[in-house]
Amino acid sequence: MNNSYLEILPEIKQALTHGKPVVALESTIISHGMPYPENIKTAKELDGIVRENGAVPATIAILNGKMKVGLSDSDLEFLATSK
């Protein structure tokens, strides 16, 4: 899919292509639900739990006008610290 408003991390694309389970995680806990740095710590813990159970985590967010499926470390940091 070539869509300038949608960005999917390669790891997630690969998992979907190969029929592996992907778990969508919402990003509100990072941006509004908890204070920094607990928010980013919790997000990473949730990612770890998903991975431990054999799935690929895909945190969903809208950043800079793009729907992002899966977030990089810099995306997480941006969401966690932006006001």
Residue pairs with C-beta under 8 A, 6 or more apart in sequence:
4 66
5 65
5 66
5 67
6 66
6 67
6 69
7 66
7 67
7 68
7 69
8 68
8 69
8 70
9 58
9 68
9 69
9 70
9 71
9 72
11 56
11 70
12 22
12 56
12 58
12 69
12 70
14 20
15 21
15 22
15 56
16 22
20 55
20 56
21 54
21 55
21 56
22 55
22 56
22 57
22 58
23 50
23 55
23 56
23 57
23 58
24 58
24 59
24 60
24 69
25 43
25 46
25 47
25 50
25 57
25 58
25 59
25 60
26 59
26 60
27 43
27 59
27 60
27 61
27 71
27 79
29 39
29 42
29 43
30 39
30 40
30 43
30 59
30 61
30 76
30 79
30 80
31 39
31 61
31 79
31 80
31 82
33 39
34 42
36 80
36 81
37 80
39 80
40 76
40 77
40 80
43 59
43 76
43 80
44 76
46 57
47 57
47 59
50 56
50 57
51 57
57 70
58 69
58 70
59 70
59 71
59 76
60 67
60 68
60 69
61 68
61 71
61 75
61 79
62 68
63 75
63 78
63 79
68 75
71 79
